[in-house]
């Protein structure tokens, strides 16, 4: 069993106890966000730090489309 620390830049995202250490280039999903492993460094023989590059989330803010034909007429 290995202790794996997942980092994005210098921010700690997640710490897990895993049976297998992820490899470089592997696709992961952490906290509902997709990411790719950029580097893996060994701190101890059972502790590993994994750097992840997360995909950016595009929140499209659509303008509210108002359908005037359905409004009540006076």
PDB file of N, CA, C and O in Angstrom, chain B, residues numbered from 101:
ATOM      1  N   UNK B 101       0.848  -1.182   0.000  1.00  0.00           N
ATOM      2  CA  UNK B 101       0.000   0.000   0.000  1.00  0.00           C
ATOM      3  C   UNK B 101       0.892   1.244   0.000  1.00  0.00           C
ATOM      4  O   UNK B 101       1.912   1.302   0.686  1.00  0.00           O
ATOM      5  N   UNK B 102       0.476   2.227  -0.785  1.00  0.00           N
ATOM      6  CA  UNK B 102       1.231   3.456  -0.937  1.00  0.00           C
ATOM      7  C   UNK B 102       0.365   4.649  -0.544  1.00  0.00           C
ATOM      8  O   UNK B 102      -0.842   4.660  -0.789  1.00  0.00           O
ATOM      9  N   UNK B 103       0.988   5.642   0.063  1.00  0.00           N
ATOM     10  CA  UNK B 103       0.317   6.906   0.354  1.00  0.00           C
ATOM     11  C   UNK B 103       0.620   7.832  -0.812  1.00  0.00           C
ATOM     12  O   UNK B 103       1.780   8.127  -1.101  1.00  0.00           O
ATOM     13  N   UNK B 104      -0.449   8.293  -1.488  1.00  0.00           N
ATOM     14  CA  UNK B 104      -0.288   9.113  -2.690  1.00  0.00           C
ATOM     15  C   UNK B 104      -0.908  10.478  -2.433  1.00  0.00           C
ATOM     16  O   UNK B 104      -2.086  10.584  -2.093  1.00  0.00           O
ATOM     17  N   UNK B 105      -0.103  11.519  -2.599  1.00  0.00           N
ATOM     18  CA  UNK B 105      -0.542  12.907  -2.440  1.00  0.00           C
ATOM     19  C   UNK B 105      -0.725  13.487  -3.839  1.00  0.00           C
ATOM     20  O   UNK B 105       0.214  13.492  -4.634  1.00  0.00           O
ATOM     21  N   UNK B 106      -1.922  13.974  -4.144  1.00  0.00           N
ATOM     22  CA  UNK B 106      -2.212  14.562  -5.441  1.00  0.00           C
ATOM     23  C   UNK B 106      -2.163  16.081  -5.310  1.00  0.00           C
ATOM     24  O   UNK B 106      -2.869  16.662  -4.486  1.00  0.00           O
ATOM     25  N   UNK B 107      -1.321  16.724  -6.130  1.00  0.00           N
ATOM     26  CA  UNK B 107      -1.132  18.173  -6.108  1.00  0.00           C
ATOM     27  C   UNK B 107      -1.482  18.768  -7.461  1.00  0.00           C
ATOM     28  O   UNK B 107      -1.212  18.176  -8.506  1.00  0.00           O
ATOM     29  N   UNK B 108      -2.094  19.960  -7.425  1.00  0.00           N
ATOM     30  CA  UNK B 108      -2.218  20.801  -8.610  1.00  0.00           C
ATOM     31  C   UNK B 108      -1.438  22.062  -8.294  1.00  0.00           C
ATOM     32  O   UNK B 108      -1.799  22.809  -7.384  1.00  0.00           O
ATOM     33  N   UNK B 109      -0.379  22.302  -9.035  1.00  0.00           N
ATOM     34  CA  UNK B 109       0.603  23.336  -8.717  1.00  0.00           C
ATOM     35  C   UNK B 109       1.131  23.051  -7.304  1.00  0.00           C
ATOM     36  O   UNK B 109       1.789  22.030  -7.106  1.00  0.00           O
ATOM     37  N   UNK B 110       0.870  23.901  -6.334  1.00  0.00           N
ATOM     38  CA  UNK B 110       1.307  23.641  -4.959  1.00  0.00           C
ATOM     39  C   UNK B 110       0.136  23.347  -4.041  1.00  0.00           C
ATOM     40  O   UNK B 110       0.312  23.245  -2.827  1.00  0.00           O
ATOM     41  N   UNK B 111      -1.065  23.209  -4.607  1.00  0.00           N
ATOM     42  CA  UNK B 111      -2.268  22.958  -3.815  1.00  0.00           C
ATOM     43  C   UNK B 111      -2.512  21.465  -3.669  1.00  0.00           C
ATOM     44  O   UNK B 111      -2.573  20.735  -4.659  1.00  0.00           O
ATOM     45  N   UNK B 112      -2.651  21.021  -2.434  1.00  0.00           N
ATOM     46  CA  UNK B 112      -2.958  19.626  -2.162  1.00  0.00           C
ATOM     47  C   UNK B 112      -4.434  19.384  -2.449  1.00  0.00           C
ATOM     48  O   UNK B 112      -5.303  20.004  -1.835  1.00  0.00           O
ATOM     49  N   UNK B 113      -4.715  18.475  -3.391  1.00  0.00           N
ATOM     50  CA  UNK B 113      -6.095  18.174  -3.759  1.00  0.00           C
ATOM     51  C   UNK B 113      -6.642  16.989  -2.991  1.00  0.00           C
ATOM     52  O   UNK B 113      -7.786  17.010  -2.538  1.00  0.00           O
ATOM     53  N   UNK B 114      -5.810  15.935  -2.842  1.00  0.00           N
ATOM     54  CA  UNK B 114      -6.319  14.682  -2.313  1.00  0.00           C
ATOM     55  C   UNK B 114      -5.159  13.850  -1.805  1.00  0.00           C
ATOM     56  O   UNK B 114      -4.066  13.883  -2.370  1.00  0.00           O
ATOM     57  N   UNK B 115      -5.397  13.105  -0.739  1.00  0.00           N
ATOM     58  CA  UNK B 115      -4.448  12.131  -0.228  1.00  0.00           C
ATOM     59  C   UNK B 115      -5.167  10.794  -0.172  1.00  0.00           C
ATOM     60  O   UNK B 115      -6.239  10.674   0.420  1.00  0.00           O
ATOM     61  N   UNK B 116      -4.556   9.779  -0.803  1.00  0.00           N
ATOM     62  CA  UNK B 116      -5.189   8.471  -0.848  1.00  0.00           C
ATOM     63  C   UNK B 116      -4.191   7.379  -0.501  1.00  0.00           C
ATOM     64  O   UNK B 116      -2.986   7.524  -0.708  1.00  0.00           O
ATOM     65  N   UNK B 117      -4.717   6.285   0.032  1.00  0.00           N
ATOM     66  CA  UNK B 117      -3.950   5.079   0.282  1.00  0.00           C
ATOM     67  C   UNK B 117      -4.287   4.120  -0.854  1.00  0.00           C
ATOM     68  O   UNK B 117      -5.393   3.583  -0.910  1.00  0.00           O
ATOM     69  N   UNK B 118      -3.332   3.906  -1.759  1.00  0.00           N
ATOM     70  CA  UNK B 118      -3.574   3.124  -2.972  1.00  0.00           C
ATOM     71  C   UNK B 118      -2.664   1.907  -3.033  1.00  0.00           C
ATOM     72  O   UNK B 118      -1.599   1.876  -2.417  1.00  0.00           O
ATOM     73  N   UNK B 119      -3.102   0.912  -3.782  1.00  0.00           N
ATOM     74  CA  UNK B 119      -2.274  -0.268  -3.999  1.00  0.00           C
ATOM     75  C   UNK B 119      -1.326  -0.072  -5.172  1.00  0.00           C
ATOM     76  O   UNK B 119      -0.320  -0.773  -5.284  1.00  0.00           O
ATOM     77  N   UNK B 120      -1.643   0.884  -6.053  1.00  0.00           N
ATOM     78  CA  UNK B 120      -0.832   1.123  -7.244  1.00  0.00           C
ATOM     79  C   UNK B 120      -0.649   2.626  -7.409  1.00  0.00           C
ATOM     80  O   UNK B 120      -1.597   3.396  -7.258  1.00  0.00           O
ATOM     81  N   UNK B 121       0.564   3.033  -7.718  1.00  0.00           N
ATOM     82  CA  UNK B 121       0.870   4.455  -7.932  1.00  0.00           C
ATOM     83  C   UNK B 121       0.559   4.790  -9.389  1.00  0.00           C
ATOM     84  O   UNK B 121       0.979   4.052 -10.280  1.00  0.00           O
ATOM     85  N   UNK B 122      -0.166   5.885  -9.662  1.00  0.00           N
ATOM     86  CA  UNK B 122      -0.459   6.251 -11.050  1.00  0.00           C
ATOM     87  C   UNK B 122       0.813   6.594 -11.811  1.00  0.00           C
ATOM     88  O   UNK B 122       1.780   7.089 -11.232  1.00  0.00           O
ATOM     89  N   UNK B 123       0.806   6.328 -13.117  1.00  0.00           N
ATOM     90  CA  UNK B 123       1.972   6.586 -13.949  1.00  0.00           C
ATOM     91  C   UNK B 123       1.816   7.923 -14.676  1.00  0.00           C
ATOM     92  O   UNK B 123       0.722   8.484 -14.737  1.00  0.00           O
ATOM     93  N   UNK B 124       2.911   8.417 -15.218  1.00  0.00           N
ATOM     94  CA  UNK B 124       2.924   9.699 -15.926  1.00  0.00           C
ATOM     95  C   UNK B 124       2.096   9.563 -17.205  1.00  0.00           C
ATOM     96  O   UNK B 124       2.252   8.598 -17.953  1.00  0.00           O
ATOM     97  N   UNK B 125       1.225  10.528 -17.444  1.00  0.00           N
ATOM     98  CA  UNK B 125       0.383  10.526 -18.632  1.00  0.00           C
ATOM     99  C   UNK B 125      -0.957   9.847 -18.434  1.00  0.00           C
ATOM    100  O   UNK B 125      -1.782   9.835 -19.348  1.00  0.00           O
ATOM    101  N   UNK B 126      -1.189   9.286 -17.268  1.00  0.00           N
ATOM    102  CA  UNK B 126      -2.441   8.584 -16.991  1.00  0.00           C
ATOM    103  C   UNK B 126      -3.559   9.589 -16.744  1.00  0.00           C
ATOM    104  O   UNK B 126      -3.346  10.621 -16.108  1.00  0.00           O
ATOM    105  N   UNK B 127      -4.744   9.285 -17.245  1.00  0.00           N
ATOM    106  CA  UNK B 127      -5.913  10.133 -17.021  1.00  0.00           C
ATOM    107  C   UNK B 127      -6.560   9.780 -15.697  1.00  0.00           C
ATOM    108  O   UNK B 127      -6.756   8.605 -15.387  1.00  0.00           O
ATOM    109  N   UNK B 128      -6.895  10.810 -14.907  1.00  0.00           N
ATOM    110  CA  UNK B 128      -7.521  10.613 -13.609  1.00  0.00           C
ATOM    111  C   UNK B 128      -8.742  11.509 -13.492  1.00  0.00           C
ATOM    112  O   UNK B 128      -8.894  12.478 -14.235  1.00  0.00           O
ATOM    113  N   UNK B 129      -9.601  11.171 -12.555  1.00  0.00           N
ATOM    114  CA  UNK B 129     -10.748  12.010 -12.239  1.00  0.00           C
ATOM    115  C   UNK B 129     -10.740  12.223 -10.736  1.00  0.00           C
ATOM    116  O   UNK B 129     -10.963  11.287  -9.968  1.00  0.00           O
ATOM    117  N   UNK B 130     -10.482  13.460 -10.314  1.00  0.00           N
ATOM    118  CA  UNK B 130     -10.405  13.799  -8.894  1.00  0.00           C
ATOM    119  C   UNK B 130     -11.423  14.888  -8.611  1.00  0.00           C
ATOM    120  O   UNK B 130     -11.437  15.929  -9.267  1.00  0.00           O
ATOM    121  N   UNK B 131     -12.263  14.639  -7.640  1.00  0.00           N
ATOM    122  CA  UNK B 131     -13.309  15.576  -7.228  1.00  0.00           C
ATOM    123  C   UNK B 131     -14.174  15.999  -8.408  1.00  0.00           C
ATOM    124  O   UNK B 131     -14.575  17.159  -8.501  1.00  0.00           O
ATOM    125  N   UNK B 132     -14.462  15.070  -9.304  1.00  0.00           N
ATOM    126  CA  UNK B 132     -15.324  15.342 -10.437  1.00  0.00           C
ATOM    127  C   UNK B 132     -14.670  16.089 -11.570  1.00  0.00           C
ATOM    128  O   UNK B 132     -15.348  16.474 -12.523  1.00  0.00           O
ATOM    129  N   UNK B 133     -13.378  16.307 -11.499  1.00  0.00           N
ATOM    130  CA  UNK B 133     -12.668  17.036 -12.543  1.00  0.00           C
ATOM    131  C   UNK B 133     -11.657  16.110 -13.206  1.00  0.00           C
ATOM    132  O   UNK B 133     -10.958  15.356 -12.529  1.00  0.00           O
ATOM    133  N   UNK B 134     -11.584  16.171 -14.530  1.00  0.00           N
ATOM    134  CA  UNK B 134     -10.659  15.332 -15.276  1.00  0.00           C
ATOM    135  C   UNK B 134      -9.277  15.961 -15.256  1.00  0.00           C
ATOM    136  O   UNK B 134      -9.129  17.182 -15.305  1.00  0.00           O
ATOM    137  N   UNK B 135      -8.268  15.102 -15.185  1.00  0.00           N
ATOM    138  CA  UNK B 135      -6.905  15.594 -15.177  1.00  0.00           C
ATOM    139  C   UNK B 135      -5.945  14.562 -15.708  1.00  0.00           C
ATOM    140  O   UNK B 135      -6.313  13.413 -15.953  1.00  0.00           O
ATOM    141  N   UNK B 136      -4.701  14.986 -15.885  1.00  0.00           N
ATOM    142  CA  UNK B 136      -3.664  14.119 -16.401  1.00  0.00           C
ATOM    143  C   UNK B 136      -2.449  14.230 -15.499  1.00  0.00           C
ATOM    144  O   UNK B 136      -2.100  15.325 -15.058  1.00  0.00           O
ATOM    145  N   UNK B 137      -1.802  13.109 -15.222  1.00  0.00           N
ATOM    146  CA  UNK B 137      -0.628  13.075 -14.359  1.00  0.00           C
ATOM    147  C   UNK B 137       0.558  13.641 -15.130  1.00  0.00           C
ATOM    148  O   UNK B 137       0.880  13.164 -16.218  1.00  0.00           O
ATOM    149  N   UNK B 138       1.210  14.660 -14.568  1.00  0.00           N
ATOM    150  CA  UNK B 138       2.359  15.265 -15.238  1.00  0.00           C
ATOM    151  C   UNK B 138       3.684  14.742 -14.683  1.00  0.00           C
ATOM    152  O   UNK B 138       4.652  14.602 -15.431  1.00  0.00           O
ATOM    153  N   UNK B 139       3.738  14.451 -13.376  1.00  0.00           N
ATOM    154  CA  UNK B 139       4.975  13.904 -12.811  1.00  0.00           C
ATOM    155  C   UNK B 139       4.668  13.151 -11.523  1.00  0.00           C
ATOM    156  O   UNK B 139       3.687  13.429 -10.833  1.00  0.00           O
ATOM    157  N   UNK B 140       5.536  12.189 -11.220  1.00  0.00           N
ATOM    158  CA  UNK B 140       5.426  11.397  -9.998  1.00  0.00           C
ATOM    159  C   UNK B 140       6.792  11.417  -9.321  1.00  0.00           C
ATOM    160  O   UNK B 140       7.798  11.051  -9.929  1.00  0.00           O
ATOM    161  N   UNK B 141       6.823  11.848  -8.051  1.00  0.00           N
ATOM    162  CA  UNK B 141       8.074  11.861  -7.295  1.00  0.00           C
ATOM    163  C   UNK B 141       7.919  11.024  -6.041  1.00  0.00           C
ATOM    164  O   UNK B 141       6.866  11.006  -5.404  1.00  0.00           O
ATOM    165  N   UNK B 142       8.999  10.329  -5.705  1.00  0.00           N
ATOM    166  CA  UNK B 142       8.992   9.472  -4.526  1.00  0.00           C
ATOM    167  C   UNK B 142       9.591  10.234  -3.351  1.00  0.00           C
ATOM    168  O   UNK B 142      10.727  10.700  -3.430  1.00  0.00           O
ATOM    169  N   UNK B 143       8.839  10.363  -2.265  1.00  0.00           N
ATOM    170  CA  UNK B 143       9.317  11.032  -1.064  1.00  0.00           C
ATOM    171  C   UNK B 143       9.984   9.998  -0.159  1.00  0.00           C
ATOM    172  O   UNK B 143      11.063  10.227   0.387  1.00  0.00           O
ATOM    173  N   UNK B 144       9.323   8.875  -0.019  1.00  0.00           N
ATOM    174  CA  UNK B 144       9.760   7.773   0.822  1.00  0.00           C
ATOM    175  C   UNK B 144       9.522   6.516  -0.004  1.00  0.00           C
ATOM    176  O   UNK B 144       9.089   6.617  -1.152  1.00  0.00           O
ATOM    177  N   UNK B 145       9.792   5.346   0.541  1.00  0.00           N
ATOM    178  CA  UNK B 145       9.512   4.148  -0.242  1.00  0.00           C
ATOM    179  C   UNK B 145       8.023   3.844  -0.315  1.00  0.00           C
ATOM    180  O   UNK B 145       7.603   3.036  -1.143  1.00  0.00           O
ATOM    181  N   UNK B 146       7.214   4.475   0.536  1.00  0.00           N
ATOM    182  CA  UNK B 146       5.772   4.266   0.483  1.00  0.00           C
ATOM    183  C   UNK B 146       4.990   5.564   0.302  1.00  0.00           C
ATOM    184  O   UNK B 146       3.760   5.532   0.308  1.00  0.00           O
ATOM    185  N   UNK B 147       5.656   6.695   0.143  1.00  0.00           N
ATOM    186  CA  UNK B 147       4.982   7.982  -0.040  1.00  0.00           C
ATOM    187  C   UNK B 147       5.364   8.551  -1.399  1.00  0.00           C
ATOM    188  O   UNK B 147       6.541   8.616  -1.755  1.00  0.00           O
ATOM    189  N   UNK B 148       4.341   8.964  -2.155  1.00  0.00           N
ATOM    190  CA  UNK B 148       4.558   9.509  -3.485  1.00  0.00           C
ATOM    191  C   UNK B 148       3.777  10.800  -3.646  1.00  0.00           C
ATOM    192  O   UNK B 148       2.662  10.934  -3.144  1.00  0.00           O
ATOM    193  N   UNK B 149       4.383  11.760  -4.359  1.00  0.00           N
ATOM    194  CA  UNK B 149       3.706  13.011  -4.702  1.00  0.00           C
ATOM    195  C   UNK B 149       3.433  12.990  -6.197  1.00  0.00           C
ATOM    196  O   UNK B 149       4.337  12.771  -7.003  1.00  0.00           O
ATOM    197  N   UNK B 150       2.180  13.221  -6.554  1.00  0.00           N
ATOM    198  CA  UNK B 150       1.762  13.178  -7.950  1.00  0.00           C
ATOM    199  C   UNK B 150       1.288  14.572  -8.343  1.00  0.00           C
ATOM    200  O   UNK B 150       0.369  15.115  -7.730  1.00  0.00           O
ATOM    201  N   UNK B 151       1.914  15.149  -9.367  1.00  0.00           N
ATOM    202  CA  UNK B 151       1.505  16.445  -9.898  1.00  0.00           C
ATOM    203  C   UNK B 151       0.476  16.213 -10.995  1.00  0.00           C
ATOM    204  O   UNK B 151       0.674  15.373 -11.873  1.00  0.00           O
ATOM    205  N   UNK B 152      -0.626  16.964 -10.942  1.00  0.00           N
ATOM    206  CA  UNK B 152      -1.729  16.785 -11.883  1.00  0.00           C
ATOM    207  C   UNK B 152      -2.025  18.101 -12.581  1.00  0.00           C
ATOM    208  O   UNK B 152      -1.972  19.168 -11.968  1.00  0.00           O
ATOM    209  N   UNK B 153      -2.339  18.015 -13.871  1.00  0.00           N
ATOM    210  CA  UNK B 153      -2.805  19.161 -14.638  1.00  0.00           C
ATOM    211  C   UNK B 153      -4.281  18.925 -14.895  1.00  0.00           C
ATOM    212  O   UNK B 153      -4.648  18.017 -15.640  1.00  0.00           O
ATOM    213  N   UNK B 154      -5.134  19.745 -14.276  1.00  0.00           N
ATOM    214  CA  UNK B 154      -6.578  19.597 -14.427  1.00  0.00           C
ATOM    215  C   UNK B 154      -7.067  20.378 -15.632  1.00  0.00           C
ATOM    216  O   UNK B 154      -6.537  21.440 -15.959  1.00  0.00           O
ATOM    217  N   UNK B 155      -8.097  19.832 -16.298  1.00  0.00           N
ATOM    218  CA  UNK B 155      -8.692  20.532 -17.429  1.00  0.00           C
ATOM    219  C   UNK B 155      -9.492  21.725 -16.917  1.00  0.00           C
ATOM    220  O   UNK B 155     -10.107  21.670 -15.853  1.00  0.00           O
ATOM    221  N   UNK B 156      -9.470  22.783 -17.685  1.00  0.00           N
ATOM    222  CA  UNK B 156     -10.213  23.975 -17.280  1.00  0.00           C
ATOM    223  C   UNK B 156     -11.692  23.757 -17.545  1.00  0.00           C
ATOM    224  O   UNK B 156     -12.071  23.112 -18.522  1.00  0.00           O
ATOM    225  N   UNK B 157     -12.516  24.296 -16.676  1.00  0.00           N
ATOM    226  CA  UNK B 157     -13.962  24.161 -16.800  1.00  0.00           C
ATOM    227  C   UNK B 157     -14.506  25.436 -17.416  1.00  0.00           C
ATOM    228  O   UNK B 157     -14.313  26.530 -16.886  1.00  0.00           O
ATOM    229  N   UNK B 158     -15.187  25.282 -18.542  1.00  0.00           N
ATOM    230  CA  UNK B 158     -15.792  26.440 -19.200  1.00  0.00           C
ATOM    231  C   UNK B 158     -17.250  26.512 -18.804  1.00  0.00           C
ATOM    232  O   UNK B 158     -18.050  25.644 -19.152  1.00  0.00           O
ATOM    233  N   UNK B 159     -17.585  27.557 -18.072  1.00  0.00           N
ATOM    234  CA  UNK B 159     -18.970  27.770 -17.687  1.00  0.00           C
ATOM    235  C   UNK B 159     -19.559  28.788 -18.649  1.00  0.00           C
ATOM    236  O   UNK B 159     -19.297  29.987 -18.557  1.00  0.00           O
ATOM    237  N   UNK B 160     -20.353  28.280 -19.566  1.00  0.00           N
ATOM    238  CA  UNK B 160     -20.969  29.170 -20.549  1.00  0.00           C
ATOM    239  C   UNK B 160     -22.159  29.873 -19.917  1.00  0.00           C
ATOM    240  O   UNK B 160     -23.123  29.237 -19.491  1.00  0.00           O
ATOM    241  N   UNK B 161     -22.075  31.177 -19.864  1.00  0.00           N
ATOM    242  CA  UNK B 161     -23.172  31.963 -19.316  1.00  0.00           C
ATOM    243  C   UNK B 161     -24.007  32.451 -20.493  1.00  0.00           C
ATOM    244  O   UNK B 161     -23.680  33.445 -21.141  1.00  0.00           O
ATOM    245  N   UNK B 162     -25.070  31.741 -20.745  1.00  0.00           N
ATOM    246  CA  UNK B 162     -25.943  32.113 -21.843  1.00  0.00           C
ATOM    247  C   UNK B 162     -26.918  33.179 -21.373  1.00  0.00           C
ATOM    248  O   UNK B 162     -27.442  33.121 -20.261  1.00  0.00           O
ATOM    249  N   UNK B 163     -27.144  34.130 -22.224  1.00  0.00           N
ATOM    250  CA  UNK B 163     -28.125  35.165 -21.902  1.00  0.00           C
ATOM    251  C   UNK B 163     -29.501  34.523 -21.927  1.00  0.00           C
ATOM    252  O   UNK B 163     -29.793  33.673 -22.768  1.00  0.00           O
ATOM    253  N   UNK B 164     -30.308  34.929 -21.024  1.00  0.00           N
ATOM    254  CA  UNK B 164     -31.657  34.372 -20.936  1.00  0.00           C
ATOM    255  C   UNK B 164     -32.442  34.774 -22.179  1.00  0.00           C
ATOM    256  O   UNK B 164     -32.658  35.955 -22.453  1.00  0.00           O
ATOM    257  N   UNK B 165     -32.855  33.767 -22.908  1.00  0.00           N
ATOM    258  CA  UNK B 165     -33.628  34.015 -24.119  1.00  0.00           C
ATOM    259  C   UNK B 165     -35.089  34.081 -23.720  1.00  0.00           C
ATOM    260  O   UNK B 165     -35.644  33.125 -23.181  1.00  0.00           O
ATOM    261  N   UNK B 166     -35.698  35.213 -23.989  1.00  0.00           N
ATOM    262  CA  UNK B 166     -37.088  35.439 -23.598  1.00  0.00           C
ATOM    263  C   UNK B 166     -37.961  35.258 -24.831  1.00  0.00           C
ATOM    264  O   UNK B 166     -37.741  35.897 -25.860  1.00  0.00           O
ATOM    265  N   UNK B 167     -38.949  34.384 -24.718  1.00  0.00           N
ATOM    266  CA  UNK B 167     -39.895  34.166 -25.808  1.00  0.00           C
ATOM    267  C   UNK B 167     -41.116  35.049 -25.574  1.00  0.00           C
ATOM    268  O   UNK B 167     -41.964  34.731 -24.740  1.00  0.00           O
ATOM    269  N   UNK B 168     -41.207  36.151 -26.303  1.00  0.00           N
ATOM    270  CA  UNK B 168     -42.270  37.120 -26.096  1.00  0.00           C
ATOM    271  C   UNK B 168     -43.620  36.631 -26.600  1.00  0.00           C
ATOM    272  O   UNK B 168     -44.650  37.181 -26.212  1.00  0.00           O
ATOM    273  N   UNK B 169     -43.641  35.620 -27.448  1.00  0.00           N
ATOM    274  CA  UNK B 169     -44.902  35.159 -28.009  1.00  0.00           C
ATOM    275  C   UNK B 169     -45.761  34.439 -26.974  1.00  0.00           C
ATOM    276  O   UNK B 169     -46.968  34.299 -27.170  1.00  0.00           O
ATOM    277  N   UNK B 170     -45.175  33.991 -25.903  1.00  0.00           N
ATOM    278  CA  UNK B 170     -45.928  33.242 -24.890  1.00  0.00           C
ATOM    279  C   UNK B 170     -46.407  34.125 -23.754  1.00  0.00           C
ATOM    280  O   UNK B 170     -47.056  33.629 -22.833  1.00  0.00           O
ATOM    281  N   UNK B 171     -46.114  35.404 -23.787  1.00  0.00           N
ATOM    282  CA  UNK B 171     -46.561  36.290 -22.726  1.00  0.00           C
ATOM    283  C   UNK B 171     -48.048  36.591 -22.892  1.00  0.00           C
ATOM    284  O   UNK B 171     -48.587  36.536 -23.997  1.00  0.00           O
ATOM    285  N   UNK B 172     -48.685  36.902 -21.800  1.00  0.00           N
ATOM    286  CA  UNK B 172     -50.115  37.223 -21.834  1.00  0.00           C
ATOM    287  C   UNK B 172     -50.323  38.581 -22.507  1.00  0.00           C
ATOM    288  O   UNK B 172     -49.570  39.533 -22.300  1.00  0.00           O
ATOM    289  N   UNK B 173     -51.350  38.624 -23.301  1.00  0.00           N
ATOM    290  CA  UNK B 173     -51.676  39.880 -23.969  1.00  0.00           C
ATOM    291  C   UNK B 173     -52.832  40.538 -23.243  1.00  0.00           C
ATOM    292  O   UNK B 173     -53.743  39.848 -22.786  1.00  0.00           O
ATOM    293  N   UNK B 174     -52.816  41.840 -23.127  1.00  0.00           N
ATOM    294  CA  UNK B 174     -53.866  42.560 -22.420  1.00  0.00           C
ATOM    295  C   UNK B 174     -54.826  43.171 -23.362  1.00  0.00           C
ATOM    296  O   UNK B 174     -55.781  43.820 -22.935  1.00  0.00           O
TER     297      UNK B 174
END
